Amino acid sequence: MIKLFFLLPLLMCTVWWWYINSKGYSVKQAWKGFAYIIGFNVVVILFFTLMLFLTR
């Protein structure tokens, strides 16, 4: 399960890219959104990794 965690940020960034493209924005204008997505996913992945090691 943990080996598939890289799909979460890829999926979220793809959806975000699709959204900003449909609204007519450039990637440079929406860079902050990508940073928030990556930051959120790092926190989620770290949390689940910690829980995995704590419950073993």
CNS distance restraints for C-alpha pairs under 8 A (distance, minus, plus):
assign (resid   1 and name CA) (resid   5 and name CA) 7.25 0.50 0.50
assign (resid   2 and name CA) (resid  49 and name CA) 7.59 0.50 0.50
assign (resid   4 and name CA) (resid   8 and name CA) 7.82 0.50 0.50
assign (resid   5 and name CA) (resid   9 and name CA) 7.87 0.50 0.50
assign (resid   5 and name CA) (resid  45 and name CA) 6.85 0.50 0.50
assign (resid   6 and name CA) (resid  10 and name CA) 6.72 0.50 0.50
assign (resid   7 and name CA) (resid  11 and name CA) 5.93 0.50 0.50
assign (resid   8 and name CA) (resid  12 and name CA) 6.20 0.50 0.50
assign (resid   8 and name CA) (resid  41 and name CA) 7.19 0.50 0.50
assign (resid   9 and name CA) (resid  13 and name CA) 5.87 0.50 0.50
assign (resid   9 and name CA) (resid  37 and name CA) 6.80 0.50 0.50
assign (resid   9 and name CA) (resid  38 and name CA) 6.29 0.50 0.50
assign (resid   9 and name CA) (resid  41 and name CA) 6.03 0.50 0.50
assign (resid  10 and name CA) (resid  14 and name CA) 6.04 0.50 0.50
assign (resid  11 and name CA) (resid  15 and name CA) 6.28 0.50 0.50
assign (resid  12 and name CA) (resid  16 and name CA) 6.14 0.50 0.50
assign (resid  12 and name CA) (resid  37 and name CA) 6.99 0.50 0.50
assign (resid  13 and name CA) (resid  17 and name CA) 5.95 0.50 0.50
assign (resid  13 and name CA) (resid  34 and name CA) 6.45 0.50 0.50
assign (resid  13 and name CA) (resid  37 and name CA) 6.92 0.50 0.50
assign (resid  14 and name CA) (resid  18 and name CA) 6.13 0.50 0.50
assign (resid  15 and name CA) (resid  19 and name CA) 6.17 0.50 0.50
assign (resid  16 and name CA) (resid  20 and name CA) 6.23 0.50 0.50
assign (resid  16 and name CA) (resid  33 and name CA) 7.73 0.50 0.50
assign (resid  16 and name CA) (resid  34 and name CA) 7.59 0.50 0.50
assign (resid  17 and name CA) (resid  21 and name CA) 6.06 0.50 0.50
assign (resid  17 and name CA) (resid  27 and name CA) 7.38 0.50 0.50
assign (resid  18 and name CA) (resid  22 and name CA) 6.15 0.50 0.50
assign (resid  19 and name CA) (resid  23 and name CA) 6.37 0.50 0.50
assign (resid  20 and name CA) (resid  24 and name CA) 6.21 0.50 0.50
assign (resid  20 and name CA) (resid  25 and name CA) 5.22 0.50 0.50
assign (resid  20 and name CA) (resid  26 and name CA) 6.95 0.50 0.50
assign (resid  20 and name CA) (resid  27 and name CA) 7.46 0.50 0.50
assign (resid  20 and name CA) (resid  30 and name CA) 7.15 0.50 0.50
assign (resid  21 and name CA) (resid  25 and name CA) 5.79 0.50 0.50
assign (resid  21 and name CA) (resid  26 and name CA) 6.90 0.50 0.50
assign (resid  25 and name CA) (resid  29 and name CA) 6.37 0.50 0.50
assign (resid  25 and name CA) (resid  30 and name CA) 7.10 0.50 0.50
assign (resid  26 and name CA) (resid  30 and name CA) 6.56 0.50 0.50
assign (resid  27 and name CA) (resid  31 and name CA) 5.90 0.50 0.50
assign (resid  30 and name CA) (resid  34 and name CA) 6.96 0.50 0.50
assign (resid  31 and name CA) (resid  35 and name CA) 6.41 0.50 0.50
assign (resid  32 and name CA) (resid  36 and name CA) 6.29 0.50 0.50
assign (resid  33 and name CA) (resid  37 and name CA) 6.21 0.50 0.50
assign (resid  34 and name CA) (resid  38 and name CA) 6.17 0.50 0.50
assign (resid  35 and name CA) (resid  39 and name CA) 6.03 0.50 0.50
assign (resid  36 and name CA) (resid  40 and name CA) 5.98 0.50 0.50
assign (resid  37 and name CA) (resid  41 and name CA) 6.15 0.50 0.50
assign (resid  38 and name CA) (resid  42 and name CA) 6.13 0.50 0.50
assign (resid  39 and name CA) (resid  43 and name CA) 6.41 0.50 0.50
assign (resid  40 and name CA) (resid  44 and name CA) 6.33 0.50 0.50
assign (resid  41 and name CA) (resid  45 and name CA) 6.00 0.50 0.50
assign (resid  42 and name CA) (resid  46 and name CA) 6.03 0.50 0.50
assign (resid  43 and name CA) (resid  47 and name CA) 6.09 0.50 0.50
assign (resid  44 and name CA) (resid  48 and name CA) 6.28 0.50 0.50
assign (resid  45 and name CA) (resid  49 and name CA) 6.03 0.50 0.50
assign (resid  46 and name CA) (resid  50 and name CA) 6.04 0.50 0.50
assign (resid  47 and name CA) (resid  51 and name CA) 6.20 0.50 0.50
assign (resid  48 and name CA) (resid  52 and name CA) 6.05 0.50 0.50
assign (resid  49 and name CA) (resid  53 and name CA) 6.41 0.50 0.50
assign (resid  50 and name CA) (resid  54 and name CA) 6.06 0.50 0.50
assign (resid  51 and name CA) (resid  55 and name CA) 6.02 0.50 0.50
assign (resid  52 and name CA) (resid  56 and name CA) 6.50 0.50 0.50
